[in-house]
Amino acid sequence: MARYLTQLPVGRDRLVTMGEGDTPLLATQALGPQLGLRRLLVKDERQNPTGSWRDRFAALAVSQIEDSSVTVGGAGDEAQCVSLASYAARAGLRSVSLVDTAVSERARDAIEAVGGRVVGVTNPEGRWPLLADAERTLGWRAVSNRASPPIGSDPLAIEGYRTIAYEIAEQLRFGAPDLVVAPAGLGDGLQGIWRGFRELVSWGLLDRIPRMVAVELGGAVASALASGKDWVAPTGYVESPARALAGVTGTVQTLHAVVVQVGAALEGRQHRLPEDLVHPRAPDARDDPLVAQQRMHVARQPHEVGQLLDGRRWQRFRTERGDHLVVHHLVRRQQLAPRALLRAELDQAQLSAVGQADQDPR
């Protein structure tokens, strides 16, 4: 991600990085046909330092903090809490994660292993006002959502997700995808990716922004789209092993990214994918150009993903550990004609630091 430092809201000497980004683009042989798609590519975000796309967010969230005495506070999903704790430790900062009491032991152990503090909250939705109180009274730096109803995480840290769009464009030889399908709990990642493609178009590197599709369990955004609303009524608490999509979900920033590009919302069910469906191979550079549909869709079942574009070819990139369909990114590919491109060389910058747990003696 440091390659794009000049395009990110952080100074050259402030970036806290552990080598996140530059994740590989793979192709599957069996999974696409299983979903009714001719072609499916995978951008594997599990290759990030903590195994999640949240590392792109955490790197920018922590890089903004200049006061080493500040405590980083988060109340996001498990992957976000693990990532924030890891990057806070890298920067020498204390961190506290407000988590659901049902948080997995693996996530708790991962947070504590890097020196972060874990605080269980009985009412999952109550974590947000509690985080807001800690920011106001204790001086914490809250970087995840702390509003109820939810609005999303720190807007500057969300800019880290723009680099996913940059990488996809590079890996497709600056061919614009027709469709980007992203998990959308609170829509941070979807909004950031949309911003990245919007910038690529403004720079003249792509000719259009892809249509954005939000994958959710609670159906908040799908309901708003179906009823023509310009606002989103968040869901009640949703139980799911797909932790990134569990809890209270649905935000206006998700709806915005979808509506601006005539996108869609996919309301998923639990649909576990067998390991033998995934057979990665190198992308085929000889794909024929594809034309996107211009209608808005609201799908209700995972198998309907393939119907959004009449079973044509897509590209998918995984976001976190696990293989639940509802936590996958899908991007349909279009190859554009060659063009002369002006690209700047971006310097890399890395900082290393060691942190300790919140309230522990140094």
C-alpha positions as CSV (number, residue, x, y, z in Angstrom):
1,M,0.0,0.0,0.0
2,A,3.0,2.3,0.6
3,R,3.4,2.5,-3.2
4,Y,0.5,4.8,-3.3
5,L,1.7,7.0,-0.5
6,T,1.4,10.2,-2.5
7,Q,-2.3,9.6,-3.0
8,L,-3.1,8.9,0.6
9,P,-3.9,11.3,3.5
10,V,-0.7,10.7,5.5
11,G,2.7,12.2,5.4
12,R,5.7,10.4,4.1
13,D,7.3,10.2,7.6
14,R,4.1,9.1,9.3
15,L,3.0,6.0,7.5
16,V,2.7,3.0,9.8
17,T,2.9,-0.1,7.6
18,M,3.5,-3.8,7.8
19,G,3.6,-4.5,4.1
20,E,-0.2,-4.5,3.6
21,G,-1.6,-4.5,0.0
22,D,-0.3,-5.8,-3.3
23,T,-2.4,-8.9,-2.8
24,P,-2.4,-11.4,-5.7
25,L,-5.1,-11.8,-8.3
26,L,-6.0,-15.4,-9.0
27,A,-8.6,-17.3,-11.1
28,T,-10.9,-20.1,-10.1
29,Q,-11.9,-23.0,-12.4
30,A,-14.8,-24.6,-10.7
31,L,-16.3,-21.9,-8.4
32,G,-17.5,-19.6,-11.2
33,P,-19.5,-22.3,-13.0
34,Q,-20.9,-23.4,-9.7
35,L,-22.3,-19.9,-9.3
36,G,-23.5,-19.6,-12.9
37,L,-20.5,-17.5,-14.0
38,R,-18.3,-18.1,-16.9
39,R,-15.2,-16.7,-15.2
40,L,-14.3,-15.7,-11.7
41,L,-11.1,-14.1,-10.5
42,V,-10.0,-13.8,-6.9
43,K,-8.0,-11.0,-5.3
44,D,-6.9,-12.7,-2.1
45,E,-7.0,-10.1,0.7
46,R,-6.1,-12.8,3.2
47,Q,-2.4,-12.2,2.2
48,N,-2.4,-9.0,4.3
49,P,-0.4,-9.0,7.5
50,T,-3.3,-10.0,9.8
51,G,-5.2,-11.9,7.1
52,S,-7.8,-9.2,6.4
53,W,-8.5,-6.2,4.1
54,R,-8.9,-4.2,7.4
55,D,-5.1,-3.8,7.4
56,R,-5.5,-1.1,4.7
57,F,-7.9,0.8,7.0
58,A,-5.8,0.3,10.2
59,A,-2.6,1.5,8.6
60,L,-4.1,4.9,7.8
61,A,-6.1,5.0,11.1
62,V,-3.0,4.6,13.2
63,S,-0.8,6.8,10.9
64,Q,-2.9,9.8,11.7
65,I,-2.1,9.7,15.5
66,E,0.9,11.8,16.4
67,D,0.5,11.8,20.2
68,S,2.1,8.6,21.6
69,S,0.1,8.8,24.8
70,V,-3.3,8.5,23.0
71,T,-5.2,5.2,23.3
72,V,-6.6,3.8,20.0
73,G,-10.2,2.7,20.5
74,G,-12.2,0.5,18.2
75,A,-15.6,-1.2,18.3
76,G,-15.7,-2.9,14.9
77,D,-15.9,-6.5,13.8
78,E,-13.3,-9.1,14.9
79,A,-11.0,-8.6,11.9
80,Q,-11.0,-4.8,12.3
81,C,-10.2,-5.1,16.1
82,V,-7.4,-7.5,15.5
83,S,-5.9,-5.3,12.7
84,L,-6.2,-2.1,14.8
85,A,-4.5,-3.7,17.8
86,S,-1.7,-5.0,15.6
87,Y,-1.0,-1.6,13.9
88,A,-1.3,0.3,17.2
89,A,1.3,-2.0,18.6
90,R,3.5,-1.4,15.6
91,A,3.2,2.4,16.2
92,G,3.9,2.1,19.9
93,L,0.3,3.0,20.9
94,R,-2.1,1.5,23.4
95,S,-5.3,0.1,22.1
96,V,-8.6,-1.1,23.5
97,S,-11.1,-3.1,21.5
98,L,-14.8,-3.1,22.6
99,V,-16.1,-6.4,21.4
100,D,-19.2,-8.5,21.6
101,T,-19.0,-11.0,24.5
102,A,-19.5,-13.7,21.9
103,V,-16.2,-12.8,20.2
104,S,-14.2,-15.8,19.2
105,E,-11.3,-16.9,21.4
106,R,-9.0,-16.7,18.4
107,A,-9.8,-13.0,17.9
108,R,-9.4,-12.3,21.6
109,D,-6.0,-14.1,21.7
110,A,-4.8,-12.3,18.6
111,I,-5.6,-8.9,20.1
112,E,-4.0,-9.7,23.4
113,A,-1.0,-11.3,21.7
114,V,0.1,-7.9,20.3
115,G,-0.6,-6.1,23.6
116,G,-4.1,-4.8,22.9
117,R,-6.8,-4.8,25.6
118,V,-10.2,-6.5,25.0
119,V,-13.3,-5.3,26.8
120,G,-16.5,-7.4,26.3
121,V,-19.8,-5.6,26.0
122,T,-23.0,-7.5,26.6
123,N,-25.1,-5.4,24.3
124,P,-23.2,-5.4,21.0
125,E,-24.9,-2.2,19.8
126,G,-24.0,-0.5,23.1
127,R,-20.3,-0.6,22.1
128,W,-20.8,2.5,19.9
129,P,-22.0,5.0,22.5
130,L,-19.5,3.5,25.0
131,L,-16.7,4.2,22.5
132,A,-18.0,7.7,22.0
133,D,-18.1,8.3,25.7
134,A,-14.5,7.1,26.0
135,E,-13.4,9.4,23.2
136,R,-15.1,12.4,24.9
137,T,-14.2,11.7,28.5
138,L,-10.9,9.7,28.4
139,G,-9.4,11.3,25.3
140,W,-9.3,8.0,23.2
141,R,-8.9,8.2,19.5
142,A,-12.0,6.3,18.2
143,V,-11.4,5.2,14.7
144,S,-14.4,2.8,14.1
145,N,-18.0,3.7,14.1
146,R,-19.2,5.2,17.4
147,A,-22.6,6.5,16.3
148,S,-26.0,5.0,16.7
149,P,-27.6,4.6,14.2
150,P,-24.3,3.7,12.5
151,I,-22.7,5.9,9.9
152,G,-19.3,4.2,9.3
153,S,-15.7,4.4,10.5
154,D,-13.1,7.2,10.4
155,P,-13.5,8.8,6.9
156,L,-9.7,9.3,6.4
157,A,-8.9,5.7,7.4
158,I,-11.5,4.5,4.9
159,E,-9.2,6.1,2.2
160,G,-7.0,3.1,2.6
161,Y,-9.5,0.9,0.8
162,R,-8.9,3.0,-2.3
163,T,-5.7,1.1,-2.9
164,I,-7.8,-2.0,-3.6
165,A,-9.2,-0.2,-6.7
166,Y,-5.8,1.0,-7.7
167,E,-4.4,-2.6,-7.6
168,I,-7.3,-4.1,-9.5
169,A,-6.9,-1.5,-12.2
170,E,-3.2,-2.3,-12.5
171,Q,-3.7,-6.0,-12.4
172,L,-6.3,-5.7,-15.2
173,R,-3.9,-3.6,-17.2
174,F,-6.0,-0.6,-16.6
175,G,-9.2,-2.2,-17.8
176,A,-12.2,-1.1,-15.8
177,P,-14.2,-3.9,-14.1
178,D,-17.9,-3.9,-15.0
179,L,-19.0,-4.8,-11.5
180,V,-17.6,-4.7,-7.9
181,V,-19.4,-6.8,-5.3
182,A,-18.3,-6.2,-1.8
183,P,-19.4,-7.2,1.7
184,A,-21.1,-4.2,3.3
185,G,-21.7,-4.4,7.0
186,L,-21.3,-0.6,7.5
187,G,-20.0,-0.1,4.0
188,D,-16.5,1.2,4.8
189,G,-14.7,-1.0,2.3
190,L,-17.3,-0.5,-0.4
191,Q,-17.2,3.3,0.0
192,G,-13.4,3.3,-0.1
193,I,-13.2,1.1,-3.2
194,W,-15.7,3.3,-5.0
195,R,-13.6,6.4,-4.1
196,G,-10.6,4.7,-5.6
197,F,-12.3,4.0,-8.9
198,R,-13.7,7.5,-9.0
199,E,-10.2,8.9,-8.7
200,L,-8.8,6.6,-11.4
201,V,-11.5,8.0,-13.8
202,S,-10.7,11.6,-12.8
203,W,-7.0,10.9,-13.6
204,G,-7.9,9.5,-17.0
205,L,-6.7,6.0,-16.3
206,L,-10.1,4.4,-16.5
207,D,-13.1,5.4,-18.7
208,R,-15.8,4.8,-16.1
209,I,-16.5,3.7,-12.5
210,P,-17.7,0.1,-12.1
211,R,-21.2,-0.6,-10.7
212,M,-21.0,-1.3,-7.0
213,V,-22.9,-4.2,-5.4
214,A,-23.3,-4.4,-1.6
215,V,-23.5,-7.9,-0.1
216,E,-25.4,-8.0,3.2
217,L,-27.3,-10.3,5.5
218,G,-29.8,-8.0,7.1
219,G,-31.1,-6.5,3.8
220,A,-31.1,-2.9,5.0
221,V,-29.6,-1.5,1.8
222,A,-31.6,-3.9,-0.4
223,S,-34.8,-2.7,1.3
224,A,-33.8,1.0,0.7
225,L,-33.1,0.3,-3.0
226,A,-36.3,-1.6,-3.5
227,S,-38.4,1.2,-2.0
228,G,-36.5,4.0,-3.7
229,K,-35.4,5.6,-0.4
230,D,-32.4,8.0,0.0
231,W,-31.8,6.8,3.5
232,V,-31.2,3.4,5.2
233,A,-33.0,2.0,8.3
234,P,-30.3,-0.2,10.0
235,T,-31.1,-3.8,10.7
236,G,-31.7,-5.3,14.1
237,Y,-28.9,-7.5,15.4
238,V,-28.0,-10.2,12.9
239,E,-26.4,-13.4,14.2
240,S,-24.0,-15.0,11.7
241,P,-20.6,-16.8,11.6
242,A,-19.7,-14.4,8.9
243,R,-18.6,-11.9,11.5
244,A,-18.0,-9.0,9.2
245,L,-21.7,-9.0,8.2
246,A,-23.1,-9.8,11.6
247,G,-24.6,-7.3,14.1
248,V,-26.4,-4.1,13.3
249,T,-25.7,-3.2,9.6
250,G,-26.8,-0.7,6.9
251,T,-25.5,2.8,6.3
252,V,-26.1,5.7,4.0
253,Q,-22.5,5.5,2.7
254,T,-23.2,2.0,1.4
255,L,-26.4,3.2,-0.3
256,H,-24.5,6.2,-1.8
257,A,-21.8,4.0,-3.4
258,V,-24.4,1.7,-4.9
259,V,-26.9,4.3,-6.2
260,V,-24.3,6.7,-7.8
261,Q,-23.1,3.9,-10.1
262,V,-26.5,2.2,-10.7
263,G,-25.5,-0.7,-8.5
264,A,-27.3,-3.4,-6.6
265,A,-27.6,-5.1,-3.2
266,L,-27.3,-8.8,-2.7
267,E,-29.0,-10.1,0.4
268,G,-27.2,-13.3,1.2
269,R,-28.0,-16.4,3.3
270,Q,-25.4,-18.6,5.0
271,H,-23.9,-20.6,2.1
272,R,-20.6,-22.3,2.9
273,L,-18.3,-23.0,-0.1
274,P,-16.6,-26.4,-0.3
275,E,-12.8,-26.2,-0.5
276,D,-12.7,-28.3,-3.6
277,L,-14.5,-25.6,-5.6
278,V,-11.5,-23.3,-5.5
279,H,-8.7,-24.1,-7.9
280,P,-6.6,-20.9,-8.4
281,R,-4.7,-20.3,-11.7
282,A,-3.2,-17.4,-13.5
283,P,-5.6,-14.9,-15.1
284,D,-6.2,-15.3,-18.8
285,A,-5.3,-12.0,-20.6
286,R,-7.4,-12.9,-23.7
287,D,-10.8,-12.3,-22.2
288,D,-13.4,-10.7,-24.5
289,P,-14.8,-7.3,-23.6
290,L,-18.1,-7.5,-21.7
291,V,-21.0,-5.1,-21.5
292,A,-22.6,-4.3,-18.1
293,Q,-26.4,-4.3,-17.7
294,Q,-27.9,-0.9,-16.8
295,R,-30.7,-2.1,-14.5
296,M,-30.8,-2.2,-10.8
297,H,-31.0,-5.6,-9.1
298,V,-31.8,-6.9,-5.6
299,A,-30.9,-10.6,-5.3
300,R,-32.2,-12.6,-2.4
301,Q,-30.1,-15.8,-2.5
302,P,-26.4,-16.4,-3.0
303,H,-27.0,-18.4,-6.2
304,E,-28.6,-15.4,-7.7
305,V,-25.2,-13.7,-7.9
306,G,-24.7,-15.4,-11.3
307,Q,-28.0,-14.0,-12.6
308,L,-27.0,-10.3,-12.0
309,L,-25.1,-10.3,-15.3
310,D,-26.7,-13.3,-17.1
311,G,-23.9,-15.7,-16.0
312,R,-21.1,-13.8,-17.6
313,R,-17.6,-13.6,-16.2
314,W,-16.7,-12.0,-12.9
315,Q,-13.8,-11.4,-10.7
316,R,-13.9,-12.0,-7.0
317,F,-11.5,-11.1,-4.2
318,R,-11.7,-12.5,-0.7
319,T,-11.6,-10.2,2.3
320,E,-11.0,-12.2,5.4
321,R,-10.2,-15.7,6.6
322,G,-13.0,-18.2,6.0
323,D,-15.0,-19.2,3.0
324,H,-18.5,-17.9,3.5
325,L,-19.9,-16.5,0.2
326,V,-21.3,-13.5,2.0
327,V,-17.8,-12.2,2.9
328,H,-16.4,-12.3,-0.6
329,H,-15.8,-9.6,-3.1
330,L,-16.8,-10.2,-6.7
331,V,-15.6,-8.0,-9.5
332,R,-16.5,-8.6,-13.1
333,R,-13.8,-7.9,-15.6
334,Q,-13.8,-5.9,-18.8
335,Q,-10.6,-5.5,-20.8
336,L,-10.1,-2.1,-22.5
337,A,-8.2,-1.1,-25.6
338,P,-4.5,-0.1,-24.9
339,R,-3.9,3.5,-24.2
340,A,-0.9,5.7,-23.3
341,L,-0.7,6.0,-19.6
342,L,1.2,8.5,-17.5
343,R,2.0,7.0,-14.1
344,A,4.1,8.4,-11.3
345,E,6.6,6.4,-9.4
346,L,5.5,6.3,-5.8
347,D,8.0,6.0,-3.0
348,Q,7.7,3.5,-0.2
349,A,8.0,4.5,3.4
350,Q,8.0,2.3,6.5
351,L,8.0,3.0,10.2
352,S,8.6,0.4,13.0
353,A,7.7,0.8,16.6
354,V,6.9,-1.3,19.6
355,G,3.7,-0.8,21.8
356,Q,2.4,-2.0,25.0
357,A,-1.2,-2.7,26.2
358,D,-3.5,0.0,27.5
359,Q,-3.0,0.9,31.1
360,D,0.0,-1.5,31.5
361,P,3.2,0.1,32.9
362,R,5.8,0.9,30.3
